[in-house]
């Protein structure tokens, strides 16, 4: 009868449908196969990077990334600032008078210390009282306190007042010790031309009795030859030379 499924033969395989019912069945099956192929094509297109086109997708992604990085490098501001300049604290001549008589004492010059704000290798300046600023593109090659140590040693050596002048680390055989503290070292722009102010304290100690023989604060103010860091450096060296001319004679009076 029309509308009933034909019986399968003994071999187990279905016979090809015939008649109007078979044509309808075949047409539906064909439409289903077409939809199935379209669905597979859509799925393959959506996940192609995860299946067959993974290598090409990575290549495209890498190219886009490189192009983005190159564009970013072009858009970033370029650092055209000059390189940092480092300066030395140096005194080549000393105005200290020679000692009246030579002694057999050994002098220990301790490592100088600096007050907060002046204990780094930054060059400090001030445009108003109680406020410190620092140059960004210039600085000292070391902290001024550390650079001051060999200058102090040479200044006391040139006097000829001591058997030897030593600095740390040194054996504990010294008779006298000199401590120097940098209280202030700054370029001041409150006046024109600007000036460098150096304030330091010296203390002389007897190493055997551990008594303080004398202490005093000295200050030197020197005009800067230019309104920049280099001007501050030149004025600082002049101030150091000037203040040593007062510190060294003060210490020599305790030689005995």
Backbone bond lengths (Angstrom), bond angles and torsions (degrees), N, CA, C in turn:
res aa  C-N    CA-C-N  psi(-1)  N-CA   C-N-CA  omega(-1)  CA-C   N-CA-C  phi
1 X - - - 1.464 - - 1.516 109.36 -
2 X 1.355 114.37 147.37 1.460 118.30 177.33 1.520 109.44 -67.59
3 X 1.374 116.36 139.20 1.472 120.97 179.70 1.491 113.58 96.63
4 X 1.361 118.00 -5.60 1.472 119.93 176.37 1.506 108.56 -106.85
5 X 1.347 116.69 146.66 1.462 121.98 -178.65 1.508 110.23 -73.53
6 X 1.297 118.79 130.28 1.475 120.63 -179.85 1.510 110.72 -63.48
7 X 1.279 114.28 150.94 1.473 120.40 -179.46 1.505 109.65 -73.21
8 X 1.372 116.64 147.52 1.461 123.01 178.13 1.518 108.80 -77.05
9 X 1.296 119.29 142.95 1.465 121.90 175.27 1.508 110.91 -69.93
10 X 1.285 114.10 175.37 1.471 119.44 -176.37 1.507 112.08 -64.15
11 X 1.361 119.35 -27.45 1.472 121.57 -178.52 1.500 113.55 -71.87
12 X 1.319 120.86 -10.60 1.452 122.56 176.08 1.511 113.65 95.08
13 X 1.365 120.39 -3.07 1.446 122.31 -178.88 1.501 109.15 -103.35
14 X 1.362 115.25 141.17 1.460 119.55 -178.37 1.507 109.73 -76.69
15 X 1.356 116.00 142.64 1.438 120.44 176.40 1.501 109.92 -76.07
16 X 1.355 117.04 154.68 1.460 122.38 179.69 1.508 107.71 -65.49
17 X 1.363 117.68 131.15 1.450 120.69 -177.24 1.516 110.15 -63.25
18 X 1.303 114.50 143.97 1.461 121.29 179.22 1.507 107.91 -128.40
19 X 1.296 116.45 164.98 1.455 121.12 177.81 1.506 111.62 80.56
20 X 1.348 116.53 -175.57 1.470 121.48 -177.45 1.508 111.65 -64.55
21 X 1.322 116.64 -38.07 1.483 118.38 178.50 1.513 111.40 -64.00
22 X 1.287 117.64 -38.66 1.472 121.32 179.50 1.506 111.82 -66.81
23 X 1.335 117.02 -36.74 1.467 119.19 179.40 1.525 110.58 -66.49
24 X 1.333 116.69 -43.41 1.468 119.74 178.29 1.512 110.48 -60.79
25 X 1.345 115.12 -43.80 1.485 119.47 -179.28 1.525 111.32 -62.69
26 X 1.299 116.91 -41.11 1.463 120.65 -179.36 1.522 111.09 -67.65
27 X 1.363 116.64 -38.31 1.459 120.16 -179.96 1.525 110.82 -65.41
28 X 1.329 118.02 -42.94 1.461 121.52 178.06 1.522 111.69 -62.83
29 X 1.321 114.63 -41.20 1.474 118.14 179.53 1.516 110.75 -63.38
30 X 1.325 117.27 -39.58 1.462 120.33 178.44 1.505 112.30 -64.83
31 X 1.346 116.52 -41.13 1.474 119.33 177.89 1.521 111.62 -63.42
32 X 1.335 116.26 -38.63 1.458 119.47 179.24 1.539 111.41 -64.84
33 X 1.385 115.44 -38.55 1.467 117.79 179.25 1.519 110.97 -66.43
34 X 1.350 117.41 -38.10 1.467 120.58 179.62 1.527 110.18 -64.09
35 X 1.380 116.29 -45.84 1.459 119.66 178.16 1.518 111.40 -61.09
36 X 1.338 116.39 -38.83 1.457 120.04 179.98 1.520 111.10 -63.75
37 X 1.370 116.00 -41.96 1.467 118.86 179.12 1.517 111.25 -66.05
38 X 1.358 117.38 -39.46 1.463 120.44 178.12 1.525 111.35 -63.46
39 X 1.341 115.79 -41.60 1.469 119.32 178.63 1.506 111.89 -62.02
40 X 1.373 115.69 -40.17 1.454 118.33 179.13 1.520 111.13 -66.40
41 X 1.330 115.85 -37.97 1.464 119.57 178.84 1.526 111.01 -63.38
42 X 1.351 116.82 -42.09 1.457 120.39 179.02 1.510 111.13 -64.66
43 X 1.332 115.45 -43.12 1.463 118.50 -179.54 1.512 110.70 -65.41
44 X 1.309 117.93 -42.51 1.453 121.01 179.26 1.523 110.84 -63.33
45 X 1.345 116.37 -35.71 1.464 119.12 178.76 1.529 111.16 -67.80
46 X 1.334 116.56 -38.26 1.467 119.97 -177.57 1.503 112.48 -72.89
47 X 1.296 118.14 -35.73 1.464 121.17 -175.12 1.505 110.86 -113.59
48 X 1.327 115.79 25.20 1.452 118.85 -178.53 1.515 112.16 -59.93
49 X 1.358 117.26 -34.42 1.451 120.45 -179.97 1.520 110.97 -66.57
50 X 1.332 116.81 -24.22 1.460 119.63 -178.34 1.512 112.43 -93.64
51 X 1.375 116.78 -12.54 1.459 119.19 -177.75 1.520 110.67 -112.39
52 X 1.306 116.87 -88.56 1.449 119.29 -171.09 1.504 115.39 -93.39
53 X 1.342 118.88 -15.09 1.449 120.07 -173.82 1.519 112.12 -114.55
54 X 1.307 118.78 27.78 1.455 121.58 -174.97 1.526 111.65 -63.35
55 X 1.313 118.11 -43.15 1.460 121.74 -179.47 1.509 111.97 -62.27
56 X 1.357 116.45 -45.49 1.453 119.38 -179.49 1.536 111.85 -66.79
57 X 1.326 117.56 -34.33 1.465 120.30 178.55 1.527 110.99 -65.23
58 X 1.328 116.62 -40.23 1.466 119.32 178.44 1.512 110.92 -65.32
59 X 1.317 117.49 -37.10 1.458 121.20 178.25 1.520 110.36 -64.31
60 X 1.352 116.06 -44.75 1.462 118.89 178.68 1.524 110.82 -64.02
61 X 1.348 117.24 -40.77 1.468 121.10 179.66 1.526 111.01 -63.61
62 X 1.346 116.40 -42.45 1.468 120.03 178.59 1.513 112.03 -63.22
63 X 1.330 117.12 -39.63 1.459 119.72 178.15 1.506 112.45 -64.33
64 X 1.323 116.87 -41.96 1.463 120.40 178.07 1.527 110.67 -63.97
65 X 1.343 116.71 -40.91 1.459 120.44 -179.58 1.523 111.44 -64.00
66 X 1.345 117.08 -43.33 1.455 120.33 179.40 1.522 111.31 -64.06
67 X 1.318 116.21 -40.41 1.465 119.91 179.05 1.526 110.81 -64.12
68 X 1.338 116.42 -38.83 1.464 119.94 178.96 1.521 111.47 -65.82
69 X 1.344 116.48 -42.82 1.453 120.04 179.42 1.526 111.39 -64.47
70 X 1.343 116.52 -40.68 1.461 119.72 179.01 1.516 111.28 -63.56
71 X 1.324 116.65 -40.34 1.463 120.44 178.86 1.522 111.00 -66.53
72 X 1.338 116.48 -39.39 1.462 119.82 179.12 1.525 110.98 -64.10
73 X 1.336 116.68 -39.98 1.461 120.24 179.53 1.523 111.34 -63.28
74 X 1.317 116.35 -34.72 1.463 119.60 178.89 1.526 111.43 -71.49
75 X 1.322 116.53 -32.43 1.457 120.13 -175.64 1.519 112.80 -83.98
76 X 1.366 118.66 -23.62 1.454 120.97 -178.21 1.520 110.58 -67.95
77 X 1.345 118.41 143.80 1.465 120.01 178.18 1.521 111.23 -68.08
78 X 1.304 116.77 139.09 1.457 122.50 -179.37 1.527 110.03 -90.02
79 X 1.367 116.14 136.18 1.457 121.66 179.85 1.530 109.09 -80.51
80 X 1.322 116.67 104.23 1.453 122.14 -179.16 1.522 111.73 -107.61
81 X 1.342 116.02 15.92 1.450 119.36 -179.64 1.527 110.17 -71.79
82 X 1.335 118.35 148.63 1.464 120.42 -179.68 1.522 110.89 -68.02
83 X 1.323 117.44 156.04 1.471 119.95 179.28 1.521 110.99 -66.16
84 X 1.316 115.32 154.24 1.467 121.24 -178.95 1.523 110.42 -64.11
85 X 1.321 115.83 139.15 1.455 122.24 177.92 1.522 109.34 -107.49
86 X 1.325 116.74 129.17 1.459 122.34 177.36 1.527 109.34 -109.29
87 X 1.334 115.58 140.63 1.459 120.95 -174.32 1.525 110.65 -123.99
88 X 1.327 114.98 158.47 1.456 122.45 -178.12 1.512 111.05 -106.58
89 X 1.309 114.48 150.59 1.461 122.05 169.63 1.524 105.89 -99.61
90 X 1.316 116.07 114.37 1.470 119.10 -171.63 1.519 110.71 -147.64
91 X 1.331 114.73 133.95 1.458 122.17 175.76 1.523 107.25 -125.01
92 X 1.310 116.12 121.38 1.467 119.86 -174.64 1.518 112.97 -95.06
93 X 1.311 118.21 -22.10 1.469 120.92 -179.73 1.526 109.55 -134.57
94 X 1.322 115.22 149.96 1.458 121.08 -176.63 1.526 109.39 -125.17
95 X 1.315 114.43 134.04 1.466 119.74 -178.92 1.521 111.90 -94.80
96 X 1.347 117.60 10.82 1.462 120.13 -177.51 1.523 109.74 -67.55
97 X 1.309 117.98 132.52 1.465 120.15 177.89 1.523 110.18 -71.81
98 X 1.323 117.91 148.91 1.462 119.53 177.78 1.524 111.15 -66.94
99 X 1.321 116.07 157.41 1.469 120.92 -179.54 1.524 110.36 -68.56
100 X 1.315 114.24 151.66 1.462 118.52 179.44 1.523 110.96 -66.77
101 X 1.323 116.84 -35.08 1.465 120.42 177.75 1.527 108.70 -149.18
102 X 1.293 115.59 149.14 1.457 120.87 179.46 1.527 109.21 -78.90
103 X 1.309 116.02 154.25 1.467 121.62 179.55 1.526 108.81 -130.19
104 X 1.329 114.27 168.90 1.466 119.00 178.01 1.528 111.39 -100.22
105 X 1.333 116.48 20.21 1.457 120.41 -176.66 1.534 111.04 -88.95
106 X 1.339 113.38 153.27 1.471 121.09 177.47 1.524 107.42 -108.50
107 X 1.299 115.76 130.84 1.464 121.95 -179.16 1.524 109.75 -106.50
108 X 1.313 115.89 129.19 1.464 122.11 175.29 1.532 108.42 -103.87
109 X 1.320 116.55 121.13 1.459 121.86 175.73 1.525 107.16 -98.02
110 X 1.319 116.57 110.92 1.467 120.83 -178.27 1.530 110.18 -73.18
111 X 1.338 114.29 161.12 1.465 119.10 176.56 1.524 109.61 -64.43
112 X 1.330 118.93 121.18 1.470 120.14 179.14 1.525 111.86 -61.18
113 X 1.328 115.37 152.30 1.461 121.98 177.47 1.526 108.98 -117.48
114 X 1.326 115.30 161.28 1.466 120.45 -179.51 1.516 110.01 -131.04
115 X 1.316 115.75 147.41 1.460 121.69 178.49 1.525 109.95 -71.18
116 X 1.348 118.08 157.03 1.468 120.85 177.16 1.530 111.63 -54.73
117 X 1.312 115.07 138.49 1.457 120.92 -176.40 1.508 112.60 97.65
118 X 1.342 116.37 -20.74 1.462 121.29 -179.21 1.530 111.10 -125.49
119 X 1.327 117.25 13.88 1.460 122.01 -175.85 1.526 112.44 -102.27
120 X 1.328 118.34 27.15 1.461 122.30 177.92 1.523 108.37 -130.63
121 X 1.331 116.26 -179.94 1.466 120.04 -179.80 1.531 112.06 -91.41
122 X 1.319 117.62 14.89 1.459 121.16 177.00 1.536 110.28 -85.21
123 X 1.306 115.94 142.66 1.461 121.56 177.77 1.515 107.94 -86.90
124 X 1.304 116.29 117.37 1.465 121.28 -173.81 1.528 110.52 -92.32
125 X 1.321 115.12 145.91 1.463 121.10 172.74 1.522 108.50 -144.69
126 X 1.317 115.42 162.39 1.460 121.18 -177.16 1.524 109.34 -139.39
127 X 1.329 115.75 134.73 1.468 121.85 175.75 1.529 112.08 -105.76
128 X 1.317 115.72 -12.52 1.459 120.31 176.91 1.524 108.11 -152.97
129 X 1.321 118.42 153.65 1.463 120.72 -176.93 1.531 112.25 -57.87
130 X 1.317 115.28 145.75 1.470 124.40 175.24 1.528 113.20 69.00
131 X 1.314 118.08 12.93 1.455 120.57 179.20 1.526 109.58 -130.06
132 X 1.343 115.79 129.81 1.461 121.78 -179.64 1.522 110.21 -114.44
133 X 1.327 115.52 140.70 1.458 122.69 170.81 1.516 107.70 -130.23
134 X 1.333 114.95 168.65 1.461 120.12 -177.02 1.532 109.48 -136.78
135 X 1.327 115.59 145.65 1.457 120.63 175.03 1.525 109.38 -68.40
136 X 1.341 115.66 138.63 1.464 120.02 -179.36 1.522 112.50 -86.45
137 X 1.327 117.14 -37.31 1.458 120.66 -173.40 1.521 113.11 -103.14
138 X 1.330 117.95 11.82 1.465 121.73 178.93 1.517 108.81 -144.06
139 X 1.326 115.77 152.24 1.459 120.52 179.29 1.512 110.66 -167.56
140 X 1.324 115.63 175.29 1.457 121.86 175.20 1.522 109.22 -82.37
141 X 1.326 116.95 150.87 1.466 120.11 177.58 1.525 111.34 -69.51
142 X 1.327 117.26 -21.56 1.470 123.95 173.08 1.528 106.36 -152.09
143 X 1.304 117.33 178.17 1.461 118.38 177.47 1.529 109.22 -66.58
144 X 1.333 117.86 142.64 1.467 119.22 179.08 1.532 113.21 -56.22
145 X 1.321 117.09 -34.87 1.466 119.24 179.84 1.528 111.28 -62.12
146 X 1.329 117.09 -43.02 1.472 119.84 179.47 1.522 111.21 -68.63
147 X 1.332 117.31 -38.43 1.469 119.40 179.70 1.521 111.74 -71.00
148 X 1.320 116.32 -19.69 1.459 119.78 179.62 1.527 112.75 -75.18
149 X 1.336 118.37 -22.95 1.468 121.46 -175.82 1.529 112.61 -59.98
150 X 1.329 120.71 -55.83 1.473 118.47 -179.59 1.522 113.08 -63.92
151 X 1.329 117.78 -27.17 1.462 120.21 177.08 1.527 110.16 -67.21
152 X 1.327 116.83 -42.34 1.469 120.50 177.35 1.520 111.54 -63.40
153 X 1.328 116.11 -42.11 1.470 119.53 -179.65 1.522 110.21 -60.87
154 X 1.338 117.50 -46.38 1.463 119.95 -179.44 1.532 111.13 -65.49
155 X 1.341 116.31 -37.32 1.463 119.05 -179.60 1.529 111.48 -62.30
156 X 1.343 117.61 -41.29 1.464 119.81 179.55 1.525 111.28 -76.79
157 X 1.309 117.73 -29.41 1.474 119.71 177.68 1.526 111.17 -65.58
158 X 1.326 116.77 -39.14 1.470 119.46 -176.60 1.529 113.04 -66.86
159 X 1.327 116.92 -16.70 1.467 118.84 179.27 1.519 112.18 -73.74
160 X 1.325 118.37 -25.73 1.459 121.39 -176.93 1.509 113.10 70.46
161 X 1.325 118.31 16.01 1.466 121.48 -175.13 1.518 112.64 -86.61
162 X 1.321 118.15 -10.50 1.463 120.38 -172.91 1.530 110.53 -126.34
163 X 1.310 113.48 151.26 1.459 119.29 174.73 1.515 110.60 -64.09
164 X 1.337 115.07 -38.03 1.469 120.49 177.15 1.520 107.97 -157.15
165 X 1.324 114.57 150.53 1.465 121.85 173.92 1.526 106.93 -121.66
166 X 1.341 115.63 119.06 1.466 120.16 -174.25 1.527 109.23 -122.64
167 X 1.334 114.10 166.75 1.468 121.27 178.31 1.517 108.49 -138.31
168 X 1.318 118.83 161.12 1.471 121.66 -179.52 1.536 111.25 -63.31
169 X 1.338 116.51 147.75 1.478 126.08 -8.27 1.524 110.42 -80.19
170 X 1.293 116.69 132.06 1.462 121.71 -177.92 1.526 108.12 -140.48
171 X 1.328 117.73 151.21 1.476 119.58 178.23 1.520 111.31 -62.96
172 X 1.297 115.59 153.23 1.460 120.95 -176.54 1.507 112.94 -79.33
173 X 1.317 116.85 55.83 1.457 121.27 -180.00 1.523 111.99 -110.85
174 X 1.329 117.33 6.58 1.457 120.16 -175.78 1.522 110.84 -74.21
175 X 1.313 114.50 149.75 1.468 121.07 176.92 1.523 110.76 -93.17
176 X 1.326 117.35 -36.94 1.457 122.90 -179.27 1.528 109.18 -127.88
177 X 1.311 114.32 153.41 1.462 119.98 176.17 1.521 109.35 -132.50
178 X 1.323 115.92 140.91 1.453 122.07 178.53 1.524 108.21 -116.99
179 X 1.332 116.13 125.11 1.463 122.18 174.78 1.530 108.53 -111.61
180 X 1.324 115.92 135.35 1.462 121.11 178.48 1.521 108.12 -127.13
181 X 1.315 116.53 130.44 1.462 123.11 177.63 1.522 109.15 -117.96
182 X 1.335 116.21 127.70 1.463 121.29 175.35 1.528 107.63 -85.37
183 X 1.304 116.67 111.64 1.463 121.51 -178.09 1.522 111.52 -86.23
184 X 1.329 116.36 -38.22 1.473 120.59 -178.40 1.522 109.15 -154.03
185 X 1.327 114.95 136.94 1.465 121.43 174.52 1.523 106.98 -150.29
186 X 1.336 116.32 101.67 1.454 119.84 -175.04 1.526 111.01 -153.32
187 X 1.312 114.48 153.00 1.456 121.71 172.56 1.528 107.96 -92.43
188 X 1.329 116.38 129.06 1.461 120.79 -175.09 1.528 109.95 -111.73
189 X 1.349 115.54 126.95 1.456 121.95 -178.62 1.532 111.66 -104.09
190 X 1.320 117.80 16.34 1.458 120.06 178.95 1.518 112.04 -71.59
191 X 1.319 116.73 -18.64 1.461 121.66 176.98 1.526 108.96 -129.03
192 X 1.307 116.13 162.70 1.455 122.28 176.93 1.528 109.73 -121.43
193 X 1.335 117.21 126.58 1.463 126.35 -0.74 1.524 111.85 -71.49
194 X 1.325 115.07 165.38 1.467 118.99 179.28 1.528 109.83 -66.96
195 X 1.334 115.03 159.72 1.458 121.02 -178.50 1.528 110.15 -131.03
196 X 1.315 115.26 153.02 1.462 121.54 174.63 1.520 107.93 -105.99
197 X 1.329 114.89 128.67 1.459 121.35 179.42 1.523 109.13 -110.55
198 X 1.322 116.13 122.27 1.464 122.96 176.42 1.520 108.53 -118.55
199 X 1.327 116.11 118.25 1.466 122.48 177.79 1.525 108.07 -120.39
200 X 1.329 116.83 127.02 1.466 120.68 -176.80 1.528 109.97 -143.30
201 X 1.329 114.54 152.02 1.467 121.71 178.72 1.523 108.72 -115.90
202 X 1.313 116.68 136.15 1.459 121.79 175.12 1.526 108.94 -115.74
203 X 1.319 114.75 142.77 1.470 120.80 179.18 1.519 108.16 -136.07
204 X 1.328 116.37 131.85 1.465 122.61 -179.71 1.523 108.09 -111.47
205 X 1.344 115.77 127.00 1.464 121.27 -177.06 1.526 110.32 -123.08
206 X 1.340 115.04 145.20 1.462 121.83 171.41 1.526 107.32 -87.53
207 X 1.317 117.02 120.05 1.467 120.91 -173.59 1.532 112.33 -72.38
208 X 1.296 118.35 -25.07 1.464 120.20 -178.83 1.523 111.50 -80.56
209 X 1.315 117.08 -46.30 1.467 120.61 -178.88 1.536 112.28 -90.62
210 X 1.345 117.41 -13.84 1.467 122.84 -176.90 1.521 112.47 62.96
211 X 1.312 116.33 24.24 1.455 120.82 178.63 1.525 110.02 -93.76
212 X 1.337 114.79 145.37 1.452 120.02 174.30 1.514 108.29 -82.30
213 X 1.334 116.14 118.49 1.454 120.94 -178.37 1.521 112.01 -81.66
214 X 1.314 116.59 -32.56 1.458 118.83 -179.74 1.517 111.05 -175.72
215 X 1.303 115.72 151.77 1.458 121.58 177.57 1.522 109.13 -148.16
216 X 1.337 115.87 146.35 1.461 120.13 -179.26 1.529 109.64 -159.39
217 X 1.339 115.44 150.32 1.463 122.12 177.93 1.525 108.53 -103.12
218 X 1.335 114.67 133.40 1.458 121.30 178.56 1.531 108.83 -121.28
219 X 1.333 114.12 149.98 1.463 118.69 179.51 1.522 109.69 -141.25
220 X 1.342 114.42 139.02 1.459 120.75 176.79 1.522 108.16 -130.95
221 X 1.329 116.15 136.20 1.465 122.38 178.13 1.519 107.42 -124.16
222 X 1.335 116.26 120.95 1.453 121.36 -176.74 1.523 110.12 -125.43
223 X 1.354 118.25 137.63 1.467 120.44 177.33 1.525 111.14 -70.11
224 X 1.307 115.28 143.61 1.466 120.54 178.24 1.527 109.02 -86.45
225 X 1.328 118.53 132.35 1.467 120.33 179.63 1.523 113.96 -71.77
226 X 1.334 117.92 -15.31 1.464 122.02 176.72 1.519 108.80 -149.24
227 X 1.330 115.52 155.29 1.466 120.57 -174.75 1.528 111.46 -90.57
228 X 1.317 116.46 57.10 1.466 121.72 -179.44 1.523 108.80 -153.26
229 X 1.325 115.40 -173.49 1.463 119.94 -177.21 1.523 111.87 -64.97
230 X 1.324 116.97 -38.67 1.463 119.24 179.81 1.522 110.90 -64.15
231 X 1.325 116.50 -37.41 1.455 119.36 175.23 1.516 111.65 -63.16
232 X 1.337 116.68 -38.24 1.465 120.57 176.83 1.521 111.45 -64.07
233 X 1.331 117.34 -39.09 1.464 120.82 -179.76 1.525 110.77 -65.29
234 X 1.325 117.11 -45.58 1.465 120.02 -179.15 1.528 110.98 -64.55
235 X 1.316 116.96 -40.30 1.462 119.73 178.64 1.529 111.17 -68.54
236 X 1.332 117.45 -34.87 1.461 120.52 178.59 1.521 111.01 -64.57
237 X 1.325 117.36 -43.34 1.460 119.83 178.42 1.525 111.36 -62.31
238 X 1.329 116.53 -38.30 1.461 119.70 176.83 1.522 111.27 -66.22
239 X 1.339 116.82 -38.37 1.463 120.53 179.45 1.526 111.02 -67.50
240 X 1.331 117.42 -39.12 1.471 120.33 177.98 1.529 110.33 -62.58
241 X 1.321 116.46 -44.59 1.458 119.37 179.26 1.528 111.61 -61.78
242 X 1.307 116.09 -39.50 1.459 120.16 -179.84 1.525 111.68 -67.76
243 X 1.330 116.42 -42.02 1.464 119.41 -175.85 1.529 111.25 -73.18
244 X 1.333 116.80 -28.95 1.463 119.56 175.87 1.526 110.59 -67.42
245 X 1.322 116.21 -33.39 1.466 119.29 177.87 1.510 112.94 -63.29
246 X 1.332 117.91 -16.09 1.464 121.83 177.51 1.533 111.61 -104.21
247 X 1.337 116.15 -35.25 1.470 119.59 -177.67 1.522 112.47 -68.78
248 X 1.321 116.32 -45.33 1.458 119.65 -173.92 1.534 111.63 -63.27
249 X 1.327 120.57 -48.26 1.467 119.42 176.10 1.526 112.35 -59.78
250 X 1.333 117.77 -33.74 1.446 119.45 178.01 1.524 111.05 -63.72
251 X 1.316 118.32 -40.62 1.469 121.07 179.60 1.508 112.04 -72.20
252 X 1.331 118.02 -32.42 1.465 120.60 -175.43 1.533 112.82 -66.55
253 X 1.319 116.50 -22.79 1.470 118.41 -178.83 1.531 112.17 -69.47
254 X 1.321 117.67 -11.30 1.472 121.13 179.31 1.528 112.22 -103.24
255 X 1.323 116.27 8.52 1.468 118.27 179.63 1.516 109.68 -67.67
256 X 1.336 119.33 -38.51 1.455 122.68 177.17 1.514 113.87 87.73
